[in-house]
Amino acid sequence: MNKLKFACLALVLTAGMAAQAGGILTNTNQSVAFLRNPARDGAIGLDGVYSNPAGVIFLGEGLHLGFNWQYAHQTRTITSQNQLFKLGAKNNGLDTKEFEGVANAPFIPSLQAAYNKGDWSFQFNFSVPGGGGKCEFDKGIGSFETVVGAIANRLIGVSTALNSQIGQLGASVPNVTGYDVDGYMKGQQYYFGFQIGAARKIGEHLSVYGGLRLLYGTASYEARLNNIRVMNGTQGMTLPEYFLGVTNGLVDAGGKISALGQQVQDGIGQYVQAYMAAGMTQEQAMQQPKVQELVAQGQELKAKGDQLKATAESLEASAETLAPYTNGVNLKSDQSGWGIAPVIGIDYKTGNFNFAAKYEFKTRMRMKNNSDLKEASVISATNKYVNGTSVPEDAPAQLALGAQWSITPSVRLNAGYHHFFDTDAHWYEHSEKLLDGGTNEYLGGAEWDINKRLQVSGGVQLTRYGLTDQYMNDMSFVVNSWTFGLGAGYKVSDKVKINVAYFQTNYENYDMDTPEQNMQSLGLNIPAGKNSFTRTNKVVGIGVELTL
């Protein structure tokens, strides 16, 4: 069961923790120029080393360098509804509870470099195209807590049934009224991207690009689930304390049944001897109403004794099944992996228009585990984190299309489209097959050179995922959103330009019904409920571009 809790932790964190703009596993905010105006797929600029590499050749000859720093703050909020929450000592009898995770990425760096000479542009890009920070849930998540609630709910039924059986004997077991638990989890994830390639100009208007991108992923996760207790009113009991109390109650009841049984046997003997002294045979004495009444009482007591014995055996099995909860959980896992994929692009300039396209091939990623989980479990979700195993976490292929229209030499309009081929990637247990299609993004923006030194820009991005209820859960989720960015660029000199920007993503709510879960191997049942998911995301950035 500790493994189940740890798997819940890792799954919720592997969805990505930084200020993500882009697909489910991909960050596209690779420069401050993007933060200023996300619609950069058809623009000519140094940031094109990532967004439009074929167009970088049109920057002009020389060495171009760009350094970017971003700070991102994100929250993930899950509002869960389940009747089991009513049993929680900290939940004030409510069936709805909010779980919030805070993700901070204080330092998201990126570097763009291009050396243009003649018809060639040789390029390098370093960025963090996935993850980029840590996420912390100081109360755990709902799927953690409902399992503990299911244990308490089961023990409520056990205690009620037992006290009904043995109460008339003057014995009792501890009552259970609810549960208490302290949950916590934290994870950190970085996917570092290194891209090299070259663009070549073919004639005056056309250029093409080819390159390779290396992804290196590293992640670490920690989970604690402490102070798991079942409540008897305001008094908490550990599971061993509870089962000890049940055992004592059953022993007490068993002793009283034995004593009553002995009294019945003594009564039968006394009556039989009296009847035989009056001239009856033993067989005749045993058929007398009073003796038959005592025999029936003896049989009833024997049946109760057998029932208590079976109950004790069942509870012993339950105690063994739930034993992993005894000391809570304190686990750690580290993952790492890498993959390489080609990137191709094309750019075409004609008059006041520029058109571009880029295709990033799928990156095959396998994240190898170094964890406390040493062997597979009957709980399939835990197998993703077994020590020494490799987990598929492909970065999906991406198609980006862009256009720029220079209305005047100082005013430009931008448009873009992204498609992530999510369902063609390979993720753990083929979770990509649960999606209803890939991710689509629609982008628009504008840029205005106020004068020779000052430039302002702004843009928007609409992101739509192929989400389904089968894919969504509180351990791994994304939601549809729209984003705006704005900022300015200032040319300190002909060779130095400073960029600053603010970027904010506004997320929708995704509401869904959660199905009933029967955890047969653990003898637990989690009733159907509801989940509502949303997030927040705010980013600030500053960067410098140099022309040498």
C-alpha positions in Angstrom: 0.0 0.0 0.0 2.9 2.3 0.6 3.8 1.7 -3.1 0.3 2.8 -4.1 0.7 6.1 -2.3 4.1 6.7 -3.8 2.8 5.9 -7.3 0.0 8.5 -6.8 2.7 11.0 -5.9 4.8 10.4 -8.9 2.0 10.3 -11.4 0.6 13.7 -10.3 4.0 15.2 -10.7 5.1 13.8 -14.0 2.6 15.9 -15.8 5.1 18.8 -15.7 5.7 21.4 -13.0 7.0 24.6 -14.6 5.1 27.4 -16.3 4.1 25.3 -19.3 3.0 26.8 -22.6 2.6 24.1 -25.2 1.6 20.4 -25.3 1.0 18.0 -22.5 4.8 17.3 -22.1 6.3 20.2 -24.0 7.2 23.8 -23.0 7.3 26.2 -25.9 8.2 29.3 -23.9 11.8 29.2 -24.7 12.6 32.9 -24.9 11.6 36.3 -23.5 10.6 37.2 -27.1 8.0 34.4 -26.9 6.7 35.8 -23.6 6.3 39.2 -25.2 4.3 37.7 -28.1 3.7 33.9 -28.3 3.0 34.1 -32.1 6.7 33.8 -33.2 6.5 30.9 -35.6 6.6 33.2 -38.7 8.8 35.9 -37.2 12.4 36.7 -38.1 14.5 36.9 -34.9 17.2 35.3 -32.8 14.5 33.4 -30.8 13.8 31.7 -34.2 16.6 29.3 -33.3 13.8 27.5 -31.5 10.6 28.8 -33.1 11.6 29.4 -36.7 15.1 28.2 -37.3 14.9 28.4 -41.1 14.2 32.1 -40.9 17.2 33.0 -38.7 19.4 33.2 -41.9 17.6 36.5 -42.8 18.9 38.2 -39.6 22.1 39.1 -41.5 25.7 38.1 -41.2 27.6 37.8 -37.9 27.4 36.1 -34.5 24.1 36.5 -32.7 23.8 35.5 -29.0 20.7 35.5 -26.8 20.5 34.9 -23.0 17.1 34.5 -21.3 15.9 34.1 -17.7 12.4 33.3 -16.7 10.7 33.1 -13.3 7.5 31.1 -13.2 4.9 30.5 -10.5 2.1 28.0 -11.0 -0.6 26.5 -8.9 -2.7 23.3 -9.5 -6.0 23.1 -7.7 -8.1 20.0 -7.4 -11.6 20.2 -5.8 -12.6 16.7 -4.9 -16.0 15.5 -3.7 -16.5 12.1 -2.1 -18.6 11.0 0.8 -15.6 9.4 2.4 -14.2 12.9 3.2 -17.0 13.4 5.7 -15.1 10.9 7.9 -11.9 13.0 8.0 -11.1 14.5 11.3 -9.9 17.7 9.7 -12.7 18.0 7.1 -15.5 19.4 9.4 -18.0 16.8 8.2 -17.8 18.1 4.6 -17.7 15.8 1.5 -15.8 18.3 -0.6 -12.1 19.2 -0.1 -9.6 21.3 -2.0 -6.1 20.2 -2.7 -3.6 22.7 -4.0 -0.1 22.2 -5.3 2.3 25.1 -5.7 5.0 24.9 -8.4 7.9 27.4 -8.5 10.5 27.6 -11.2 12.8 30.4 -10.0 15.3 29.9 -12.8 14.4 28.8 -16.3 17.3 29.6 -18.5 17.7 29.5 -22.3 20.5 30.3 -24.7 20.2 31.0 -28.5 23.2 31.3 -30.8 23.5 31.7 -34.5 26.5 32.3 -36.8 25.4 33.6 -40.2 27.8 33.6 -43.1 26.8 33.9 -46.7 24.0 31.5 -47.4 24.5 29.5 -44.2 23.3 29.9 -40.6 24.8 27.6 -38.0 22.7 27.5 -34.8 22.6 26.3 -31.2 19.8 26.3 -28.7 19.8 25.4 -25.0 16.5 25.4 -23.2 14.2 23.6 -20.7 11.4 22.2 -23.0 9.8 20.2 -20.2 9.5 20.5 -16.4 11.6 23.3 -15.0 10.8 23.4 -11.2 9.3 21.7 -8.2 5.7 21.1 -7.2 4.6 20.7 -3.6 1.3 19.5 -2.3 1.3 20.1 1.5 -1.9 18.1 2.0 -1.4 15.3 -0.5 -4.2 14.7 -3.0 -7.7 13.3 -2.9 -6.8 9.9 -4.2 -4.4 9.5 -1.3 -7.1 10.4 1.3 -10.0 8.5 -0.1 -8.0 5.2 0.3 -7.5 6.0 4.0 -11.2 7.0 4.2 -12.1 3.6 2.6 -10.1 1.8 5.3 -12.0 3.8 8.1 -15.3 3.1 6.4 -14.6 -0.6 6.2 -13.6 -0.6 9.9 -16.8 1.3 10.9 -18.8 -1.6 9.4 -16.6 -4.2 11.1 -16.9 -2.5 14.6 -20.7 -2.0 14.2 -21.2 -5.7 13.2 -19.0 -7.0 16.0 -20.6 -4.9 18.7 -24.0 -6.1 17.5 -22.8 -9.6 17.9 -21.1 -9.4 21.3 -22.8 -6.5 22.9 -25.5 -8.8 24.4 -22.6 -10.7 26.1 -21.4 -7.6 27.8 -18.3 -7.4 25.6 -17.3 -4.7 23.0 -14.7 -3.6 20.5 -13.5 0.0 19.8 -16.0 2.0 17.7 -14.7 3.7 14.6 -16.1 7.1 13.6 -13.6 8.3 11.0 -10.0 8.8 10.2 -7.1 11.2 10.4 -4.0 11.4 8.1 -1.2 13.9 7.2 -0.3 13.8 3.5 2.6 15.6 1.8 4.4 15.3 -1.5 7.0 17.1 -3.5 8.7 16.6 -6.9 11.3 18.2 -9.1 11.6 17.8 -12.8 13.8 19.2 -15.5 14.0 18.3 -19.2 17.1 20.0 -20.7 17.1 20.5 -24.5 20.2 20.9 -26.6 19.6 21.6 -30.3 22.1 22.1 -33.1 21.5 22.6 -36.8 22.0 24.7 -39.9 19.9 26.7 -42.2 20.7 27.4 -45.8 19.3 30.1 -48.1 18.1 28.9 -51.4 17.7 32.0 -53.6 16.6 35.3 -52.3 13.3 34.3 -50.7 13.6 30.7 -49.5 15.6 28.9 -46.8 15.5 25.5 -45.2 16.8 24.1 -41.9 17.8 20.7 -40.5 19.0 19.9 -37.0 19.0 17.5 -34.1 17.7 17.9 -30.6 19.0 16.1 -27.6 16.7 15.8 -24.6 18.0 14.9 -21.2 15.5 14.4 -18.4 16.0 14.2 -14.7 13.4 14.1 -11.9 13.2 13.3 -8.2 10.1 12.7 -6.1 9.5 12.4 -2.4 6.3 11.3 -0.5 5.2 11.2 3.1 2.0 9.8 4.4 2.1 10.0 8.2 -0.1 9.7 11.3 -2.7 7.4 9.7 -5.2 6.9 12.5 -8.8 5.6 12.9 -10.9 7.8 15.1 -13.2 6.9 18.0 -14.9 10.2 18.5 -12.0 12.6 19.2 -9.6 9.8 20.2 -7.3 8.5 17.5 -6.0 4.9 17.2 -3.3 3.5 15.1 -4.3 0.4 13.2 -2.3 -1.9 15.5 -4.0 -0.3 18.5 -7.4 -0.7 16.8 -6.9 -4.4 15.9 -5.5 -5.0 19.4 -8.7 -3.6 20.9 -10.8 -5.8 18.6 -8.8 -8.8 19.6 -9.2 -8.1 23.3 -13.0 -7.6 22.7 -13.2 -10.9 20.9 -11.2 -12.7 23.6 -13.5 -11.2 26.2 -16.6 -12.3 24.3 -15.1 -15.8 23.7 -14.4 -16.2 27.4 -18.0 -15.2 28.2 -19.3 -17.7 25.7 -17.2 -20.4 27.2 -18.5 -19.6 30.6 -22.1 -19.6 29.5 -21.5 -22.9 27.6 -20.1 -24.4 30.8 -23.2 -23.3 32.7 -25.4 -24.8 30.1 -23.5 -28.1 30.2 -23.7 -28.2 34.0 -27.5 -27.5 33.8 -28.0 -30.3 31.3 -26.1 -32.7 33.6 -28.1 -31.7 36.7 -31.5 -32.1 34.9 -30.5 -35.5 33.3 -29.4 -36.9 36.7 -32.6 -35.7 38.4 -34.8 -37.3 35.7 -32.8 -40.5 35.8 -33.2 -40.6 39.6 -37.0 -40.4 39.0 -36.8 -43.6 37.0 -36.2 -42.3 33.4 -33.6 -43.7 31.1 -30.8 -41.3 29.9 -32.4 -41.2 26.5 -35.8 -40.3 28.0 -34.2 -37.7 30.2 -32.5 -36.1 27.2 -35.9 -35.7 25.4 -37.4 -33.7 28.2 -38.4 -30.1 27.3 -36.1 -28.4 29.8 -33.1 -30.5 28.7 -34.0 -29.8 25.1 -34.1 -26.1 25.8 -30.7 -26.2 27.4 -29.3 -28.2 24.4 -30.6 -25.6 22.0 -28.9 -22.9 24.1 -25.7 -24.8 23.9 -25.9 -25.2 20.2 -26.6 -21.5 19.8 -23.6 -20.6 22.0 -21.4 -23.0 19.9 -22.6 -21.3 16.7 -21.7 -17.9 18.2 -18.3 -19.3 19.2 -17.7 -20.6 15.7 -18.8 -17.3 14.2 -16.4 -15.3 16.5 -13.6 -17.7 15.5 -14.3 -17.1 11.8 -14.5 -13.3 12.5 -11.2 -13.4 14.3 -9.5 -15.2 11.4 -11.0 -12.7 8.9 -9.8 -9.8 11.0 -6.3 -11.3 11.2 -6.2 -11.5 7.4 -7.4 -7.9 7.3 -4.8 -6.7 9.7 -2.1 -8.4 7.5 -3.5 -6.7 4.4 -3.6 -3.3 6.0 -0.3 -3.7 7.8 1.6 -1.5 5.3 -0.4 1.5 6.6 1.0 1.0 10.1 4.0 3.2 9.7 2.8 5.5 6.9 5.1 6.1 4.0 8.4 7.9 3.4 9.7 7.1 0.0 12.0 8.6 -2.7 12.6 8.0 -6.4 15.0 9.5 -8.9 14.6 9.2 -12.7 16.8 10.0 -15.6 16.8 9.4 -19.4 17.6 10.9 -22.8 16.5 10.9 -26.4 17.4 12.4 -29.8 15.2 13.5 -32.6 15.5 15.5 -35.9 14.1 19.0 -36.4 13.4 20.4 -39.9 12.1 23.8 -41.0 11.4 26.0 -44.0 10.9 29.8 -44.4 9.7 31.8 -47.4 9.8 35.6 -47.7 7.8 37.5 -50.3 7.1 41.2 -50.2 5.6 42.2 -46.8 4.9 38.6 -45.8 6.9 35.8 -44.3 5.7 32.2 -44.0 7.4 29.5 -42.0 6.9 25.9 -40.9 8.8 23.6 -38.5 8.4 19.9 -37.7 10.0 18.3 -34.6 10.0 14.6 -34.8 8.9 12.4 -31.8 11.7 12.0 -29.2 11.9 8.5 -27.8 12.4 8.9 -24.1 12.9 6.2 -21.5 13.2 7.4 -17.9 15.2 4.9 -15.7 14.2 4.5 -12.1 16.5 4.6 -9.1 14.0 4.2 -6.2 13.0 2.6 -3.0 10.6 0.3 -4.7 12.5 -2.9 -5.3 9.9 -5.1 -6.8 6.6 -5.1 -8.7 3.4 -5.0 -6.8 -0.2 -6.3 -7.4 -1.0 -2.6 -7.7 -0.2 -2.0 -11.3 0.4 1.8 -11.0 3.4 1.2 -8.7 5.2 -0.7 -11.4 6.1 2.6 -13.1 8.5 3.3 -10.3 10.2 -0.1 -9.6 13.9 0.3 -9.2 15.9 -0.3 -12.3 13.0 -0.2 -14.7 12.7 2.2 -17.7 9.4 4.1 -18.3 8.3 5.4 -21.7 7.9 9.2 -21.6 8.1 10.2 -25.3 8.1 13.9 -26.3 5.5 14.0 -29.0 6.1 15.3 -32.5 5.1 18.9 -33.2 4.1 20.8 -36.3 4.3 24.6 -36.1 3.1 26.9 -38.9 3.5 30.7 -38.8 3.0 33.9 -40.8 4.1 37.5 -40.4 2.7 40.5 -42.2 4.6 43.8 -42.1 1.8 46.3 -42.4 4.4 49.1 -42.3 8.2 48.9 -41.7 7.5 49.4 -38.0 4.3 47.4 -37.4 4.0 43.6 -37.8 1.1 41.2 -37.3 1.8 37.5 -36.4 -0.2 34.3 -36.6 0.6 30.8 -35.7 -0.6 27.2 -35.3 0.8 24.3 -33.3 -0.2 20.7 -33.4 1.2 18.1 -31.0 0.8 14.5 -32.1 0.2 13.3 -28.5 -1.6 10.1 -29.5 1.4 8.9 -31.5 3.8 9.1 -28.6 4.3 6.3 -26.2 3.6 6.9 -22.5 3.4 4.6 -19.5 0.6 2.0 -20.0 -0.2 3.8 -23.2 -2.1 6.5 -21.5 -1.9 8.5 -24.7 -4.5 6.2 -26.1 -7.0 7.6 -23.6 -6.8 11.0 -25.3 -9.4 12.1 -27.9 -6.7 13.5 -30.2 -3.6 15.7 -30.1 -3.1 19.2 -28.8 -4.0 22.2 -30.9 -2.8 25.8 -30.3 -3.8 29.0 -32.1 -1.7 32.1 -31.8 -1.9 35.7 -32.7 0.1 38.9 -31.9 1.5 42.2 -33.0 4.8 44.1 -32.7 5.4 47.9 -33.0 8.7 49.6 -33.3 7.9 52.9 -31.6 11.3 54.3 -32.6 14.7 53.1 -33.5 15.4 51.9 -30.0 12.0 51.0 -28.3 9.8 48.1 -29.4 6.6 46.8 -27.8 4.6 43.6 -28.5 1.8 41.5 -27.3 0.0 38.3 -28.2 -2.4 35.6 -27.3 -2.4 31.8 -27.4 -5.4 29.4 -27.3 -4.6 25.9 -26.2 -7.0 22.9 -26.7 -6.2 19.4 -25.6 -7.9 16.2 -26.6 -9.1 15.5 -23.0 -11.4 12.7 -21.9 -12.6 11.6 -18.5 -10.7 8.4 -18.9 -7.4 10.3 -19.2 -8.0 12.9 -16.5 -7.4 12.2 -12.8 -5.9 14.0 -9.9 -2.6 12.3 -10.4 -2.0 13.7 -13.9 -4.0 16.5 -15.5 -4.0 19.4 -17.9 -6.8 21.8 -18.8 -7.7 24.0 -21.7 -6.4 27.6 -21.5 -5.8 30.9 -23.1 -2.6 32.9 -22.6 -1.6 36.5 -23.1 1.9 37.9 -23.1 3.2 41.5 -23.4 6.5 43.2 -23.2 9.1 45.5 -24.7 12.5 45.4 -26.3 15.1 48.2 -26.0 18.2 48.6 -28.1 20.9 49.9 -25.8 23.1 50.0 -28.9 23.2 48.5 -32.4 24.8 45.4 -30.8 22.8 45.1 -27.6 19.1 44.6 -27.1 17.2 44.1 -23.8 13.9 42.2 -23.7 11.4 42.2 -20.7 8.0 40.5 -20.6 5.1 39.3 -18.6 3.2 36.1 -19.5 0.0 34.7 -17.9 -2.1 31.6 -18.6 -5.8 31.6 -17.7 -7.1 28.0 -17.3 -10.6 26.7 -17.6 -12.2 24.2 -15.1 -12.5 20.6 -16.1 -15.3 18.9 -14.2 -15.8 15.1 -14.2 -17.5 12.3 -12.4 -15.1 9.8 -10.8 -16.3 6.1 -11.0 -16.6 3.8 -8.0 -13.4 1.8 -7.3 -13.4 -1.7 -5.9 -9.9 -2.5 -4.6 -10.5 -6.2 -4.3 -7.0 -7.2 -3.3 -7.3 -4.9 -0.3 -11.0 -5.4 0.4 -11.7 -1.7 0.0 -14.4 0.3 -1.8 -14.2 3.9 -2.8 -17.6 5.4 -3.8 -18.2 7.4 -6.9 -17.5 11.1 -6.6 -16.5 14.3 -8.5 -13.3 16.2 -9.4 -12.8 19.7 -10.7 -9.4 20.7 -12.0 -7.8 24.1 -12.7 -4.4 25.8 -12.6 -2.8 29.2 -12.6 0.4 30.3 -14.3 2.4 33.6 -14.2 5.8 34.2 -15.7 8.2 37.2 -15.9 11.3 37.2 -18.0 14.3 39.3 -19.0 16.8 38.6 -21.7 19.6 40.2 -23.7 20.5 39.8 -27.4 24.0 40.5 -28.7 25.2 40.9 -32.3 28.9 40.5 -32.7 
